[in-house]
């Protein structure tokens, strides 16, 4: 992965982590890697252990070209995430219910130079 792509991904993950914390979650891990794939963020609330895939688009040009970020979670990507979640849970048993979410972030450069973020949280995104 190119450094600029990695940096953009990190920015999206930082924004998603901040958003989760502000909304009552505890972030317990980031960039968890298993033989099956990577989980961007692992967080918890009182009831769930949440495995979060972060999808980020830097501006509306990318949005019109590639579609909404959440659409980038292909069925193959879903299978990798599910396998990574199973690997994590086998190594880290918990009594909390597992849930897989997607956080979609779209950034827009404003005329005044500020960057605004639109964040949408899709809970139980895979419906499993």
Backbone atoms as SQL, in Angstrom:
CREATE TABLE atoms (id INTEGER PRIMARY KEY, chain TEXT, resi INTEGER, resn TEXT, atom TEXT, x REAL, y REAL, z REAL);
INSERT INTO atoms VALUES
  (1, 'A', 1, 'UNK', 'N', 0.851, -1.170, 0.000),
  (2, 'A', 1, 'UNK', 'CA', 0.000, 0.000, 0.000),
  (3, 'A', 1, 'UNK', 'C', 0.899, 1.235, 0.000),
  (4, 'A', 2, 'UNK', 'N', 0.611, 2.188, -0.845),
  (5, 'A', 2, 'UNK', 'CA', 1.414, 3.402, -0.931),
  (6, 'A', 2, 'UNK', 'C', 1.298, 4.199, 0.359),
  (7, 'A', 3, 'UNK', 'N', 2.367, 4.955, 0.656),
  (8, 'A', 3, 'UNK', 'CA', 2.364, 5.746, 1.891),
  (9, 'A', 3, 'UNK', 'C', 1.187, 6.703, 1.952),
  (10, 'A', 4, 'UNK', 'N', 0.851, 7.365, 0.836),
  (11, 'A', 4, 'UNK', 'CA', -0.261, 8.316, 0.864),
  (12, 'A', 4, 'UNK', 'C', -1.582, 7.599, 1.134),
  (13, 'A', 5, 'UNK', 'N', -1.772, 6.420, 0.565),
  (14, 'A', 5, 'UNK', 'CA', -2.982, 5.639, 0.822),
  (15, 'A', 5, 'UNK', 'C', -3.023, 5.196, 2.278),
  (16, 'A', 6, 'UNK', 'N', -1.891, 4.766, 2.791),
  (17, 'A', 6, 'UNK', 'CA', -1.805, 4.356, 4.194),
  (18, 'A', 6, 'UNK', 'C', -2.102, 5.542, 5.119),
  (19, 'A', 7, 'UNK', 'N', -1.570, 6.718, 4.778),
  (20, 'A', 7, 'UNK', 'CA', -1.791, 7.919, 5.590),
  (21, 'A', 7, 'UNK', 'C', -3.271, 8.311, 5.572),
  (22, 'A', 8, 'UNK', 'N', -3.900, 8.245, 4.409),
  (23, 'A', 8, 'UNK', 'CA', -5.327, 8.559, 4.312),
  (24, 'A', 8, 'UNK', 'C', -6.133, 7.553, 5.129),
  (25, 'A', 9, 'UNK', 'N', -5.776, 6.273, 5.032),
  (26, 'A', 9, 'UNK', 'CA', -6.456, 5.253, 5.825),
  (27, 'A', 9, 'UNK', 'C', -6.311, 5.502, 7.313),
  (28, 'A', 10, 'UNK', 'N', -5.120, 5.895, 7.729),
  (29, 'A', 10, 'UNK', 'CA', -4.870, 6.196, 9.141),
  (30, 'A', 10, 'UNK', 'C', -5.716, 7.390, 9.595),
  (31, 'A', 11, 'UNK', 'N', -5.831, 8.408, 8.737),
  (32, 'A', 11, 'UNK', 'CA', -6.664, 9.568, 9.076),
  (33, 'A', 11, 'UNK', 'C', -8.115, 9.140, 9.292),
  (34, 'A', 12, 'UNK', 'N', -8.609, 8.289, 8.406),
  (35, 'A', 12, 'UNK', 'CA', -9.974, 7.791, 8.552),
  (36, 'A', 12, 'UNK', 'C', -10.151, 6.978, 9.819),
  (37, 'A', 13, 'UNK', 'N', -9.189, 6.125, 10.129),
  (38, 'A', 13, 'UNK', 'CA', -9.265, 5.312, 11.347),
  (39, 'A', 13, 'UNK', 'C', -9.175, 6.179, 12.596),
  (40, 'A', 14, 'UNK', 'N', -8.352, 7.227, 12.558),
  (41, 'A', 14, 'UNK', 'CA', -8.276, 8.153, 13.697),
  (42, 'A', 14, 'UNK', 'C', -9.620, 8.840, 13.917),
  (43, 'A', 15, 'UNK', 'N', -10.235, 9.315, 12.837),
  (44, 'A', 15, 'UNK', 'CA', -11.539, 9.982, 12.948),
  (45, 'A', 15, 'UNK', 'C', -12.596, 9.011, 13.463),
  (46, 'A', 16, 'UNK', 'N', -12.579, 7.780, 12.970),
  (47, 'A', 16, 'UNK', 'CA', -13.554, 6.778, 13.421),
  (48, 'A', 16, 'UNK', 'C', -13.347, 6.436, 14.895),
  (49, 'A', 17, 'UNK', 'N', -12.096, 6.286, 15.315),
  (50, 'A', 17, 'UNK', 'CA', -11.804, 6.003, 16.730),
  (51, 'A', 17, 'UNK', 'C', -12.302, 7.133, 17.618),
  (52, 'A', 18, 'UNK', 'N', -12.010, 8.367, 17.224),
  (53, 'A', 18, 'UNK', 'CA', -12.480, 9.527, 17.994),
  (54, 'A', 18, 'UNK', 'C', -14.001, 9.534, 18.078),
  (55, 'A', 19, 'UNK', 'N', -14.662, 9.251, 16.963),
  (56, 'A', 19, 'UNK', 'CA', -16.121, 9.247, 16.923),
  (57, 'A', 19, 'UNK', 'C', -16.673, 8.168, 17.859),
  (58, 'A', 20, 'UNK', 'N', -16.079, 6.973, 17.817),
  (59, 'A', 20, 'UNK', 'CA', -16.535, 5.887, 18.689),
  (60, 'A', 20, 'UNK', 'C', -16.398, 6.269, 20.161),
  (61, 'A', 21, 'UNK', 'N', -15.255, 6.838, 20.522),
  (62, 'A', 21, 'UNK', 'CA', -15.021, 7.238, 21.917),
  (63, 'A', 21, 'UNK', 'C', -16.038, 8.290, 22.348),
  (64, 'A', 22, 'UNK', 'N', -16.291, 9.275, 21.492),
  (65, 'A', 22, 'UNK', 'CA', -17.267, 10.330, 21.815),
  (66, 'A', 22, 'UNK', 'C', -18.678, 9.775, 21.943),
  (67, 'A', 23, 'UNK', 'N', -18.918, 8.613, 21.365),
  (68, 'A', 23, 'UNK', 'CA', -20.246, 8.003, 21.410),
  (69, 'A', 23, 'UNK', 'C', -20.327, 6.819, 22.368),
  (70, 'A', 24, 'UNK', 'N', -19.413, 6.787, 23.342),
  (71, 'A', 24, 'UNK', 'CA', -19.529, 5.849, 24.448),
  (72, 'A', 24, 'UNK', 'C', -18.824, 4.513, 24.305),
  (73, 'A', 25, 'UNK', 'N', -18.071, 4.331, 23.251),
  (74, 'A', 25, 'UNK', 'CA', -17.334, 3.083, 23.068),
  (75, 'A', 25, 'UNK', 'C', -15.936, 3.210, 23.664),
  (76, 'A', 26, 'UNK', 'N', -15.368, 2.083, 24.024),
  (77, 'A', 26, 'UNK', 'CA', -13.967, 2.004, 24.421),
  (78, 'A', 26, 'UNK', 'C', -13.223, 1.298, 23.297),
  (79, 'A', 27, 'UNK', 'N', -12.241, 1.966, 22.728),
  (80, 'A', 27, 'UNK', 'CA', -11.438, 1.357, 21.671),
  (81, 'A', 27, 'UNK', 'C', -10.375, 0.503, 22.345),
  (82, 'A', 28, 'UNK', 'N', -10.376, -0.794, 22.045),
  (83, 'A', 28, 'UNK', 'CA', -9.444, -1.720, 22.698),
  (84, 'A', 28, 'UNK', 'C', -8.285, -2.136, 21.801),
  (85, 'A', 29, 'UNK', 'N', -8.457, -2.015, 20.486),
  (86, 'A', 29, 'UNK', 'CA', -7.367, -2.377, 19.564),
  (87, 'A', 29, 'UNK', 'C', -7.591, -1.696, 18.221),
  (88, 'A', 30, 'UNK', 'N', -6.476, -1.498, 17.526),
  (89, 'A', 30, 'UNK', 'CA', -6.529, -0.968, 16.160),
  (90, 'A', 30, 'UNK', 'C', -5.601, -1.789, 15.289),
  (91, 'A', 31, 'UNK', 'N', -6.020, -1.977, 14.058),
  (92, 'A', 31, 'UNK', 'CA', -5.224, -2.700, 13.064),
  (93, 'A', 31, 'UNK', 'C', -4.824, -4.098, 13.543),
  (94, 'A', 32, 'UNK', 'N', -5.800, -4.819, 14.085),
  (95, 'A', 32, 'UNK', 'CA', -5.567, -6.204, 14.501),
  (96, 'A', 32, 'UNK', 'C', -5.380, -7.048, 13.243),
  (97, 'A', 33, 'UNK', 'N', -4.284, -7.771, 13.200),
  (98, 'A', 33, 'UNK', 'CA', -3.970, -8.595, 12.035),
  (99, 'A', 33, 'UNK', 'C', -4.019, -10.069, 12.401),
  (100, 'A', 34, 'UNK', 'N', -4.716, -10.832, 11.580),
  (101, 'A', 34, 'UNK', 'CA', -4.758, -12.288, 11.724),
  (102, 'A', 34, 'UNK', 'C', -4.289, -12.886, 10.402),
  (103, 'A', 35, 'UNK', 'N', -4.121, -14.200, 10.356),
  (104, 'A', 35, 'UNK', 'CA', -3.758, -14.822, 9.076),
  (105, 'A', 35, 'UNK', 'C', -4.830, -14.624, 7.998),
  (106, 'A', 36, 'UNK', 'N', -6.029, -14.219, 8.415),
  (107, 'A', 36, 'UNK', 'CA', -7.162, -14.106, 7.495),
  (108, 'A', 36, 'UNK', 'C', -7.425, -12.685, 7.025),
  (109, 'A', 37, 'UNK', 'N', -6.831, -11.700, 7.674),
  (110, 'A', 37, 'UNK', 'CA', -7.088, -10.315, 7.307),
  (111, 'A', 37, 'UNK', 'C', -6.908, -9.389, 8.485),
  (112, 'A', 38, 'UNK', 'N', -7.293, -8.143, 8.278),
  (113, 'A', 38, 'UNK', 'CA', -7.112, -7.115, 9.303),
  (114, 'A', 38, 'UNK', 'C', -8.459, -6.560, 9.736),
  (115, 'A', 39, 'UNK', 'N', -8.535, -6.221, 11.015),
  (116, 'A', 39, 'UNK', 'CA', -9.690, -5.519, 11.558),
  (117, 'A', 39, 'UNK', 'C', -9.201, -4.123, 11.911),
  (118, 'A', 40, 'UNK', 'N', -9.853, -3.101, 11.347),
  (119, 'A', 40, 'UNK', 'CA', -9.387, -1.730, 11.548),
  (120, 'A', 40, 'UNK', 'C', -9.455, -1.308, 13.014),
  (121, 'A', 41, 'UNK', 'N', -10.614, -1.516, 13.637),
  (122, 'A', 41, 'UNK', 'CA', -10.810, -1.088, 15.028),
  (123, 'A', 41, 'UNK', 'C', -11.609, -2.160, 15.765),
  (124, 'A', 42, 'UNK', 'N', -11.208, -2.428, 16.998),
  (125, 'A', 42, 'UNK', 'CA', -12.004, -3.265, 17.895),
  (126, 'A', 42, 'UNK', 'C', -12.392, -2.371, 19.059),
  (127, 'A', 43, 'UNK', 'N', -13.688, -2.318, 19.324),
  (128, 'A', 43, 'UNK', 'CA', -14.206, -1.449, 20.379),
  (129, 'A', 43, 'UNK', 'C', -15.255, -2.217, 21.177),
  (130, 'A', 44, 'UNK', 'N', -15.600, -1.666, 22.326),
  (131, 'A', 44, 'UNK', 'CA', -16.617, -2.298, 23.166),
  (132, 'A', 44, 'UNK', 'C', -17.556, -1.249, 23.722),
  (133, 'A', 45, 'UNK', 'N', -18.793, -1.669, 23.942),
  (134, 'A', 45, 'UNK', 'CA', -19.710, -0.904, 24.772),
  (135, 'A', 45, 'UNK', 'C', -20.164, -1.868, 25.861),
  (136, 'A', 46, 'UNK', 'N', -21.219, -1.548, 26.566),
  (137, 'A', 46, 'UNK', 'CA', -21.625, -2.402, 27.683),
  (138, 'A', 46, 'UNK', 'C', -22.061, -3.799, 27.237),
  (139, 'A', 47, 'UNK', 'N', -22.590, -3.912, 26.027),
  (140, 'A', 47, 'UNK', 'CA', -23.185, -5.163, 25.573),
  (141, 'A', 47, 'UNK', 'C', -22.371, -5.889, 24.497),
  (142, 'A', 48, 'UNK', 'N', -21.683, -5.135, 23.649),
  (143, 'A', 48, 'UNK', 'CA', -21.049, -5.718, 22.464),
  (144, 'A', 48, 'UNK', 'C', -19.545, -5.525, 22.425),
  (145, 'A', 49, 'UNK', 'N', -18.877, -6.477, 21.770),
  (146, 'A', 49, 'UNK', 'CA', -17.524, -6.265, 21.278),
  (147, 'A', 49, 'UNK', 'C', -17.728, -6.013, 19.785),
  (148, 'A', 50, 'UNK', 'N', -17.250, -4.871, 19.328),
  (149, 'A', 50, 'UNK', 'CA', -17.565, -4.393, 17.985),
  (150, 'A', 50, 'UNK', 'C', -16.304, -4.385, 17.125),
  (151, 'A', 51, 'UNK', 'N', -16.402, -5.025, 15.984),
  (152, 'A', 51, 'UNK', 'CA', -15.308, -5.083, 15.020),
  (153, 'A', 51, 'UNK', 'C', -15.666, -4.122, 13.896),
  (154, 'A', 52, 'UNK', 'N', -14.834, -3.109, 13.715),
  (155, 'A', 52, 'UNK', 'CA', -15.192, -1.999, 12.832),
  (156, 'A', 52, 'UNK', 'C', -14.297, -1.959, 11.599),
  (157, 'A', 53, 'UNK', 'N', -14.933, -1.935, 10.454),
  (158, 'A', 53, 'UNK', 'CA', -14.255, -1.686, 9.179),
  (159, 'A', 53, 'UNK', 'C', -14.486, -0.211, 8.845),
  (160, 'A', 54, 'UNK', 'N', -13.412, 0.517, 8.593),
  (161, 'A', 54, 'UNK', 'CA', -13.508, 1.946, 8.286),
  (162, 'A', 54, 'UNK', 'C', -13.327, 2.134, 6.786),
  (163, 'A', 55, 'UNK', 'N', -14.251, 2.864, 6.185),
  (164, 'A', 55, 'UNK', 'CA', -14.158, 3.198, 4.765),
  (165, 'A', 55, 'UNK', 'C', -14.231, 4.713, 4.623),
  (166, 'A', 56, 'UNK', 'N', -13.278, 5.257, 3.874),
  (167, 'A', 56, 'UNK', 'CA', -13.068, 6.704, 3.825),
  (168, 'A', 56, 'UNK', 'C', -12.974, 7.170, 2.379),
  (169, 'A', 57, 'UNK', 'N', -13.640, 8.276, 2.076),
  (170, 'A', 57, 'UNK', 'CA', -13.477, 8.955, 0.790),
  (171, 'A', 57, 'UNK', 'C', -13.049, 10.384, 1.094),
  (172, 'A', 58, 'UNK', 'N', -12.017, 10.808, 0.387),
  (173, 'A', 58, 'UNK', 'CA', -11.412, 12.098, 0.697),
  (174, 'A', 58, 'UNK', 'C', -12.229, 13.282, 0.194),
  (175, 'A', 59, 'UNK', 'N', -12.987, 13.126, -0.873),
  (176, 'A', 59, 'UNK', 'CA', -13.778, 14.252, -1.370),
  (177, 'A', 59, 'UNK', 'C', -14.881, 13.759, -2.288),
  (178, 'A', 60, 'UNK', 'N', -15.711, 14.698, -2.746),
  (179, 'A', 60, 'UNK', 'CA', -16.861, 14.329, -3.569),
  (180, 'A', 60, 'UNK', 'C', -16.453, 13.790, -4.937),
  (181, 'A', 61, 'UNK', 'N', -15.257, 14.143, -5.414),
  (182, 'A', 61, 'UNK', 'CA', -14.781, 13.578, -6.683),
  (183, 'A', 61, 'UNK', 'C', -14.630, 12.070, -6.538),
  (184, 'A', 62, 'UNK', 'N', -14.002, 11.642, -5.437),
  (185, 'A', 62, 'UNK', 'CA', -13.876, 10.203, -5.186),
  (186, 'A', 62, 'UNK', 'C', -15.252, 9.567, -5.001),
  (187, 'A', 63, 'UNK', 'N', -16.152, 10.297, -4.369),
  (188, 'A', 63, 'UNK', 'CA', -17.494, 9.777, -4.120),
  (189, 'A', 63, 'UNK', 'C', -18.221, 9.528, -5.440),
  (190, 'A', 64, 'UNK', 'N', -18.139, 10.489, -6.362),
  (191, 'A', 64, 'UNK', 'CA', -18.831, 10.308, -7.642),
  (192, 'A', 64, 'UNK', 'C', -18.148, 9.240, -8.498),
  (193, 'A', 65, 'UNK', 'N', -16.849, 9.093, -8.355),
  (194, 'A', 65, 'UNK', 'CA', -16.112, 8.109, -9.156),
  (195, 'A', 65, 'UNK', 'C', -16.270, 6.686, -8.616),
  (196, 'A', 66, 'UNK', 'N', -16.182, 6.535, -7.282),
  (197, 'A', 66, 'UNK', 'CA', -16.150, 5.200, -6.679),
  (198, 'A', 66, 'UNK', 'C', -17.420, 4.820, -5.920),
  (199, 'A', 67, 'UNK', 'N', -18.318, 5.764, -5.691),
  (200, 'A', 67, 'UNK', 'CA', -19.526, 5.477, -4.926),
  (201, 'A', 67, 'UNK', 'C', -19.296, 5.637, -3.433),
  (202, 'A', 68, 'UNK', 'N', -20.347, 5.387, -2.673),
  (203, 'A', 68, 'UNK', 'CA', -20.267, 5.543, -1.217),
  (204, 'A', 68, 'UNK', 'C', -19.209, 4.592, -0.666),
  (205, 'A', 69, 'UNK', 'N', -18.486, 5.032, 0.338),
  (206, 'A', 69, 'UNK', 'CA', -17.420, 4.198, 0.911),
  (207, 'A', 69, 'UNK', 'C', -17.895, 2.823, 1.366),
  (208, 'A', 70, 'UNK', 'N', -19.080, 2.746, 1.942),
  (209, 'A', 70, 'UNK', 'CA', -19.575, 1.466, 2.455),
  (210, 'A', 70, 'UNK', 'C', -19.693, 0.431, 1.333),
  (211, 'A', 71, 'UNK', 'N', -19.879, 0.885, 0.106),
  (212, 'A', 71, 'UNK', 'CA', -19.976, -0.021, -1.045),
  (213, 'A', 71, 'UNK', 'C', -18.655, -0.725, -1.345),
  (214, 'A', 72, 'UNK', 'N', -17.559, -0.214, -0.793),
  (215, 'A', 72, 'UNK', 'CA', -16.241, -0.819, -1.025),
  (216, 'A', 72, 'UNK', 'C', -16.034, -2.096, -0.214),
  (217, 'A', 73, 'UNK', 'N', -16.981, -2.424, 0.648),
  (218, 'A', 73, 'UNK', 'CA', -16.887, -3.670, 1.419),
  (219, 'A', 73, 'UNK', 'C', -17.522, -4.774, 0.568),
  (220, 'A', 74, 'UNK', 'N', -16.683, -5.426, -0.201),
  (221, 'A', 74, 'UNK', 'CA', -17.136, -6.486, -1.105),
  (222, 'A', 74, 'UNK', 'C', -17.433, -7.763, -0.323),
  (223, 'A', 75, 'UNK', 'N', -18.045, -8.725, -0.984),
  (224, 'A', 75, 'UNK', 'CA', -18.319, -9.995, -0.297),
  (225, 'A', 75, 'UNK', 'C', -17.016, -10.701, 0.071),
  (226, 'A', 76, 'UNK', 'N', -15.985, -10.574, -0.755),
  (227, 'A', 76, 'UNK', 'CA', -14.684, -11.165, -0.401),
  (228, 'A', 76, 'UNK', 'C', -14.108, -10.484, 0.834),
  (229, 'A', 77, 'UNK', 'N', -14.222, -9.151, 0.900),
  (230, 'A', 77, 'UNK', 'CA', -13.734, -8.401, 2.067),
  (231, 'A', 77, 'UNK', 'C', -14.519, -8.820, 3.311),
  (232, 'A', 78, 'UNK', 'N', -15.823, -8.993, 3.171),
  (233, 'A', 78, 'UNK', 'CA', -16.650, -9.438, 4.300),
  (234, 'A', 78, 'UNK', 'C', -16.147, -10.777, 4.832),
  (235, 'A', 79, 'UNK', 'N', -15.853, -11.710, 3.942),
  (236, 'A', 79, 'UNK', 'CA', -15.385, -13.029, 4.372),
  (237, 'A', 79, 'UNK', 'C', -14.049, -12.938, 5.101),
  (238, 'A', 80, 'UNK', 'N', -13.155, -12.073, 4.623),
  (239, 'A', 80, 'UNK', 'CA', -11.871, -11.877, 5.313),
  (240, 'A', 80, 'UNK', 'C', -12.094, -11.301, 6.713),
  (241, 'A', 81, 'UNK', 'N', -12.996, -10.337, 6.814),
  (242, 'A', 81, 'UNK', 'CA', -13.282, -9.723, 8.118),
  (243, 'A', 81, 'UNK', 'C', -13.899, -10.756, 9.061),
  (244, 'A', 82, 'UNK', 'N', -14.871, -11.512, 8.574),
  (245, 'A', 82, 'UNK', 'CA', -15.514, -12.534, 9.411),
  (246, 'A', 82, 'UNK', 'C', -14.487, -13.553, 9.895),
  (247, 'A', 83, 'UNK', 'N', -13.597, -13.984, 9.022),
  (248, 'A', 83, 'UNK', 'CA', -12.545, -14.932, 9.419),
  (249, 'A', 83, 'UNK', 'C', -11.612, -14.319, 10.454),
  (250, 'A', 84, 'UNK', 'N', -11.265, -13.041, 10.279),
  (251, 'A', 84, 'UNK', 'CA', -10.401, -12.362, 11.251),
  (252, 'A', 84, 'UNK', 'C', -11.105, -12.222, 12.599),
  (253, 'A', 85, 'UNK', 'N', -12.406, -11.948, 12.578),
  (254, 'A', 85, 'UNK', 'CA', -13.186, -11.850, 13.822),
  (255, 'A', 85, 'UNK', 'C', -13.185, -13.199, 14.542),
  (256, 'A', 86, 'UNK', 'N', -13.414, -14.277, 13.817),
  (257, 'A', 86, 'UNK', 'CA', -13.407, -15.617, 14.429),
  (258, 'A', 86, 'UNK', 'C', -12.043, -15.923, 15.038),
  (259, 'A', 87, 'UNK', 'N', -10.991, -15.557, 14.342),
  (260, 'A', 87, 'UNK', 'CA', -9.626, -15.751, 14.845),
  (261, 'A', 87, 'UNK', 'C', -9.428, -14.963, 16.138),
  (262, 'A', 88, 'UNK', 'N', -9.859, -13.706, 16.148),
  (263, 'A', 88, 'UNK', 'CA', -9.716, -12.864, 17.341),
  (264, 'A', 88, 'UNK', 'C', -10.482, -13.466, 18.521),
  (265, 'A', 89, 'UNK', 'N', -11.726, -13.864, 18.277),
  (266, 'A', 89, 'UNK', 'CA', -12.557, -14.392, 19.365),
  (267, 'A', 89, 'UNK', 'C', -12.033, -15.724, 19.895),
  (268, 'A', 90, 'UNK', 'N', -11.425, -16.533, 19.045),
  (269, 'A', 90, 'UNK', 'CA', -10.830, -17.791, 19.507),
  (270, 'A', 90, 'UNK', 'C', -9.653, -17.514, 20.436),
  (271, 'A', 91, 'UNK', 'N', -8.903, -16.462, 20.148),
  (272, 'A', 91, 'UNK', 'CA', -7.733, -16.115, 20.965),
  (273, 'A', 91, 'UNK', 'C', -8.088, -15.240, 22.161),
  (274, 'A', 92, 'UNK', 'N', -9.247, -14.568, 22.107),
  (275, 'A', 92, 'UNK', 'CA', -9.651, -13.612, 23.146),
  (276, 'A', 92, 'UNK', 'C', -11.123, -13.820, 23.497),
  (277, 'A', 93, 'UNK', 'N', -11.447, -14.906, 24.204),
  (278, 'A', 93, 'UNK', 'CA', -12.852, -15.176, 24.529),
  (279, 'A', 93, 'UNK', 'C', -13.477, -14.026, 25.327),
  (280, 'A', 94, 'UNK', 'N', -14.760, -13.809, 25.110),
  (281, 'A', 94, 'UNK', 'CA', -15.484, -12.753, 25.804),
  (282, 'A', 94, 'UNK', 'C', -16.932, -13.187, 25.995),
  (283, 'A', 95, 'UNK', 'N', -17.577, -12.602, 26.976),
  (284, 'A', 95, 'UNK', 'CA', -18.999, -12.873, 27.187),
  (285, 'A', 95, 'UNK', 'C', -19.862, -11.883, 26.405),
  (286, 'A', 96, 'UNK', 'N', -19.236, -10.864, 25.847),
  (287, 'A', 96, 'UNK', 'CA', -19.988, -9.871, 25.076),
  (288, 'A', 96, 'UNK', 'C', -20.347, -10.428, 23.703),
  (289, 'A', 97, 'UNK', 'N', -21.470, -9.950, 23.185),
  (290, 'A', 97, 'UNK', 'CA', -21.906, -10.364, 21.855),
  (291, 'A', 97, 'UNK', 'C', -21.027, -9.693, 20.802),
  (292, 'A', 98, 'UNK', 'N', -20.584, -10.439, 19.797),
  (293, 'A', 98, 'UNK', 'CA', -19.810, -9.816, 18.719),
  (294, 'A', 98, 'UNK', 'C', -20.734, -9.138, 17.705),
  (295, 'A', 99, 'UNK', 'N', -20.231, -8.041, 17.152),
  (296, 'A', 99, 'UNK', 'CA', -20.973, -7.323, 16.116),
  (297, 'A', 99, 'UNK', 'C', -19.961, -6.730, 15.141),
  (298, 'A', 100, 'UNK', 'N', -20.278, -6.759, 13.869),
  (299, 'A', 100, 'UNK', 'CA', -19.405, -6.168, 12.858),
  (300, 'A', 100, 'UNK', 'C', -20.092, -4.927, 12.305),
  (301, 'A', 101, 'UNK', 'N', -19.407, -3.797, 12.425),
  (302, 'A', 101, 'UNK', 'CA', -19.930, -2.516, 11.962),
  (303, 'A', 101, 'UNK', 'C', -19.043, -1.958, 10.858),
  (304, 'A', 102, 'UNK', 'N', -19.597, -1.049, 10.100),
  (305, 'A', 102, 'UNK', 'CA', -18.818, -0.279, 9.133),
  (306, 'A', 102, 'UNK', 'C', -19.018, 1.191, 9.464),
  (307, 'A', 103, 'UNK', 'N', -17.919, 1.925, 9.520),
  (308, 'A', 103, 'UNK', 'CA', -17.999, 3.377, 9.663),
  (309, 'A', 103, 'UNK', 'C', -17.536, 3.982, 8.349),
  (310, 'A', 104, 'UNK', 'N', -18.418, 4.784, 7.773),
  (311, 'A', 104, 'UNK', 'CA', -18.163, 5.451, 6.499),
  (312, 'A', 104, 'UNK', 'C', -17.842, 6.915, 6.782),
  (313, 'A', 105, 'UNK', 'N', -16.738, 7.376, 6.212),
  (314, 'A', 105, 'UNK', 'CA', -16.324, 8.763, 6.421),
  (315, 'A', 105, 'UNK', 'C', -16.103, 9.416, 5.061),
  (316, 'A', 106, 'UNK', 'N', -16.699, 10.591, 4.897),
  (317, 'A', 106, 'UNK', 'CA', -16.485, 11.386, 3.690),
  (318, 'A', 106, 'UNK', 'C', -15.994, 12.755, 4.140),
  (319, 'A', 107, 'UNK', 'N', -14.827, 13.156, 3.646),
  (320, 'A', 107, 'UNK', 'CA', -14.306, 14.479, 4.002),
  (321, 'A', 107, 'UNK', 'C', -14.539, 15.441, 2.848),
  (322, 'A', 108, 'UNK', 'N', -14.799, 16.694, 3.203),
  (323, 'A', 108, 'UNK', 'CA', -15.029, 17.742, 2.218),
  (324, 'A', 108, 'UNK', 'C', -14.204, 18.959, 2.598),
  (325, 'A', 109, 'UNK', 'N', -13.467, 19.485, 1.637),
  (326, 'A', 109, 'UNK', 'CA', -12.687, 20.705, 1.852),
  (327, 'A', 109, 'UNK', 'C', -13.631, 21.890, 1.687),
  (328, 'A', 110, 'UNK', 'N', -13.774, 22.684, 2.738),
  (329, 'A', 110, 'UNK', 'CA', -14.647, 23.853, 2.695),
  (330, 'A', 110, 'UNK', 'C', -13.906, 25.032, 2.069),
  (331, 'A', 111, 'UNK', 'N', -14.654, 26.033, 1.615),
  (332, 'A', 111, 'UNK', 'CA', -14.060, 27.219, 0.987),
  (333, 'A', 111, 'UNK', 'C', -13.134, 27.968, 1.942),
  (334, 'A', 112, 'UNK', 'N', -13.427, 27.910, 3.235),
  (335, 'A', 112, 'UNK', 'CA', -12.606, 28.622, 4.223),
  (336, 'A', 112, 'UNK', 'C', -11.343, 27.844, 4.604),
  (337, 'A', 113, 'UNK', 'N', -11.129, 26.686, 3.963),
  (338, 'A', 113, 'UNK', 'CA', -9.927, 25.904, 4.233),
  (339, 'A', 113, 'UNK', 'C', -10.123, 24.784, 5.231),
  (340, 'A', 114, 'UNK', 'N', -11.218, 24.821, 5.979),
  (341, 'A', 114, 'UNK', 'CA', -11.479, 23.761, 6.944),
  (342, 'A', 114, 'UNK', 'C', -11.949, 22.499, 6.223),
  (343, 'A', 115, 'UNK', 'N', -11.713, 21.383, 6.850),
  (344, 'A', 115, 'UNK', 'CA', -12.183, 20.102, 6.327),
  (345, 'A', 115, 'UNK', 'C', -13.325, 19.633, 7.215),
  (346, 'A', 116, 'UNK', 'N', -14.452, 19.321, 6.607),
  (347, 'A', 116, 'UNK', 'CA', -15.564, 18.781, 7.389),
  (348, 'A', 116, 'UNK', 'C', -15.681, 17.289, 7.098),
  (349, 'A', 117, 'UNK', 'N', -16.088, 16.553, 8.110),
  (350, 'A', 117, 'UNK', 'CA', -16.242, 15.106, 7.989),
  (351, 'A', 117, 'UNK', 'C', -17.700, 14.727, 8.157),
  (352, 'A', 118, 'UNK', 'N', -18.167, 13.892, 7.272),
  (353, 'A', 118, 'UNK', 'CA', -19.481, 13.285, 7.412),
  (354, 'A', 118, 'UNK', 'C', -19.229, 11.835, 7.820),
  (355, 'A', 119, 'UNK', 'N', -19.748, 11.450, 8.987),
  (356, 'A', 119, 'UNK', 'CA', -19.506, 10.102, 9.509),
  (357, 'A', 119, 'UNK', 'C', -20.840, 9.381, 9.655),
  (358, 'A', 120, 'UNK', 'N', -20.910, 8.195, 9.076),
  (359, 'A', 120, 'UNK', 'CA', -22.106, 7.368, 9.203),
  (360, 'A', 120, 'UNK', 'C', -21.689, 6.009, 9.751),
  (361, 'A', 121, 'UNK', 'N', -22.379, 5.579, 10.799),
  (362, 'A', 121, 'UNK', 'CA', -22.071, 4.330, 11.489),
  (363, 'A', 121, 'UNK', 'C', -23.143, 3.301, 11.127),
  (364, 'A', 122, 'UNK', 'N', -22.736, 2.256, 10.438),
  (365, 'A', 122, 'UNK', 'CA', -23.634, 1.158, 10.078),
  (366, 'A', 122, 'UNK', 'C', -23.432, 0.035, 11.092),
  (367, 'A', 123, 'UNK', 'N', -24.347, -0.058, 12.051),
  (368, 'A', 123, 'UNK', 'CA', -24.254, -1.109, 13.059),
  (369, 'A', 123, 'UNK', 'C', -24.731, -2.429, 12.470),
  (370, 'A', 124, 'UNK', 'N', -24.054, -3.510, 12.869),
  (371, 'A', 124, 'UNK', 'CA', -24.394, -4.852, 12.386),
  (372, 'A', 124, 'UNK', 'C', -24.485, -4.858, 10.855),
  (373, 'A', 125, 'UNK', 'N', -23.461, -4.296, 10.237),
  (374, 'A', 125, 'UNK', 'CA', -23.462, -4.034, 8.794),
  (375, 'A', 125, 'UNK', 'C', -23.591, -5.286, 7.935),
  (376, 'A', 126, 'UNK', 'N', -23.160, -6.419, 8.457),
  (377, 'A', 126, 'UNK', 'CA', -23.219, -7.644, 7.663),
  (378, 'A', 126, 'UNK', 'C', -24.485, -8.437, 7.957),
  (379, 'A', 127, 'UNK', 'N', -25.258, -7.967, 8.925),
  (380, 'A', 127, 'UNK', 'CA', -26.516, -8.618, 9.260),
  (381, 'A', 127, 'UNK', 'C', -26.380, -10.018, 9.809),
  (382, 'A', 128, 'UNK', 'N', -25.244, -10.298, 10.464),
  (383, 'A', 128, 'UNK', 'CA', -25.024, -11.646, 10.999),
  (384, 'A', 128, 'UNK', 'C', -25.016, -11.632, 12.498);
